[in-house]
């Protein structure tokens, strides 16, 4: 896949990933949800959630189980075609439960993006756990 398409759009999609990660660190559901298209889809660990509000509800539920969450990402590919794009992002998380148990999952998102109102948003994210 690599990187293709207007560099300005590639930079905005990279900023989308940064905004997503920043919102996770700050546990800011409104900012995190603002990265998703209203009709977005999130495929996570065998569950598919559709619609921004439902996605944010699921995220809030998941975040409630952790005392601490760190989220790091590395953009590996972006392929832009007009107002849609695909991409790949690798992730590393540090998760601490309320009882102090730590885990450090490494994963990959296969993404579809859409440009709406001049903004790039997640249309669909498909998470694959690579190492738990």
C-alpha positions as CSV (number, residue, x, y, z in Angstrom):
1,X,0.0,0.0,0.0
2,X,2.6,2.6,1.0
3,X,1.7,6.3,0.9
4,X,-0.1,7.9,-2.0
5,X,-2.3,11.0,-2.6
6,X,-2.0,14.6,-1.8
7,X,0.6,15.2,0.9
8,X,-1.7,17.8,2.6
9,X,-4.4,15.1,3.0
10,X,-1.8,12.6,4.2
11,X,-0.7,15.1,6.9
12,X,-4.3,15.6,8.0
13,X,-4.9,11.9,8.3
14,X,-1.8,11.6,10.4
15,X,-3.1,14.4,12.6
16,X,-6.3,12.4,12.9
17,X,-4.3,9.5,14.4
18,X,-2.6,11.9,16.8
19,X,-5.9,13.4,17.9
20,X,-7.3,9.9,18.5
21,X,-4.3,9.0,20.7
22,X,-4.3,12.3,22.6
23,X,-8.0,11.8,23.4
24,X,-7.3,8.3,24.7
25,X,-4.6,9.6,27.1
26,X,-6.9,12.3,28.3
27,X,-9.9,10.1,28.5
28,X,-11.8,12.7,26.5
29,X,-14.8,10.9,25.0
30,X,-16.1,13.9,23.1
31,X,-12.7,14.6,21.4
32,X,-12.2,10.8,20.7
33,X,-15.7,10.5,19.2
34,X,-15.1,13.6,17.1
35,X,-12.6,11.6,15.1
36,X,-15.3,9.3,13.8
37,X,-17.8,9.7,10.9
38,X,-21.4,9.7,12.2
39,X,-22.0,6.4,10.4
40,X,-18.6,5.0,11.3
41,X,-18.0,1.3,12.1
42,X,-15.5,-0.1,14.6
43,X,-14.6,-3.8,14.5
44,X,-12.9,-4.6,17.8
45,X,-12.1,-8.1,19.2
46,X,-15.0,-9.9,17.5
47,X,-17.5,-7.1,18.0
48,X,-18.8,-4.7,15.4
49,X,-20.3,-1.4,16.5
50,X,-22.0,1.0,14.1
51,X,-22.6,4.7,14.5
52,X,-20.5,7.3,16.3
53,X,-22.8,7.4,19.4
54,X,-22.7,3.6,19.8
55,X,-18.9,3.6,19.2
56,X,-18.3,6.2,21.9
57,X,-20.6,4.3,24.3
58,X,-18.6,1.1,23.8
59,X,-15.3,3.1,24.2
60,X,-16.6,4.6,27.5
61,X,-17.5,1.2,28.8
62,X,-14.1,-0.2,27.9
63,X,-12.2,2.7,29.4
64,X,-14.1,2.4,32.6
65,X,-12.3,-0.9,33.3
66,X,-8.8,0.7,33.3
67,X,-7.1,2.8,36.0
68,X,-4.6,3.9,33.3
69,X,-4.4,3.8,29.6
70,X,-1.5,4.8,27.3
71,X,-2.0,4.6,23.5
72,X,0.8,5.0,21.0
73,X,0.4,4.6,17.2
74,X,2.6,4.4,14.1
75,X,1.0,5.2,10.7
76,X,2.3,2.6,8.3
77,X,0.3,3.4,5.1
78,X,-2.2,5.9,3.6
79,X,-3.7,5.5,0.1
80,X,-6.0,8.5,-0.8
81,X,-8.5,8.4,-3.6
82,X,-10.5,11.6,-3.7
83,X,-12.6,12.0,-0.6
84,X,-11.9,8.4,0.6
85,X,-8.8,6.7,1.7
86,X,-7.5,3.5,3.3
87,X,-4.6,3.0,5.7
88,X,-2.8,0.9,8.2
89,X,-1.8,1.9,11.7
90,X,0.2,-0.1,14.3
91,X,-0.6,0.4,18.0
92,X,1.0,-0.3,21.3
93,X,-0.9,0.2,24.5
94,X,-0.2,0.1,28.2
95,X,-3.3,-0.9,30.1
96,X,-3.6,-1.0,33.9
97,X,-6.7,-2.4,35.5
98,X,-8.1,-1.1,38.8
99,X,-6.4,-4.0,40.6
100,X,-3.0,-3.0,39.1
101,X,-2.7,-5.7,36.5
102,X,-0.7,-4.5,33.5
103,X,-1.0,-5.6,29.9
104,X,0.8,-4.2,26.8
105,X,-1.1,-5.3,23.7
106,X,0.3,-4.6,20.2
107,X,-2.1,-4.4,17.3
108,X,-2.9,-3.2,13.9
109,X,-5.8,-1.1,12.6
110,X,-6.9,-1.5,9.0
111,X,-8.7,1.8,8.3
112,X,-11.1,3.4,5.9
113,X,-11.3,7.2,6.0
114,X,-13.8,9.7,4.6
115,X,-13.4,13.4,4.0
116,X,-16.6,15.2,5.2
117,X,-17.0,19.0,5.5
118,X,-13.2,19.4,4.8
119,X,-12.3,17.0,7.6
120,X,-10.8,13.5,7.4
121,X,-12.6,11.1,9.8
122,X,-12.6,7.4,10.5
123,X,-15.3,5.7,8.5
124,X,-14.2,2.2,9.6
125,X,-11.5,0.8,11.8
126,X,-10.8,-2.9,12.0
127,X,-8.5,-3.9,14.9
128,X,-6.3,-7.0,14.9
129,X,-4.5,-8.0,18.0
130,X,-0.9,-9.0,17.1
131,X,0.4,-9.7,20.6
132,X,-1.5,-9.6,23.8
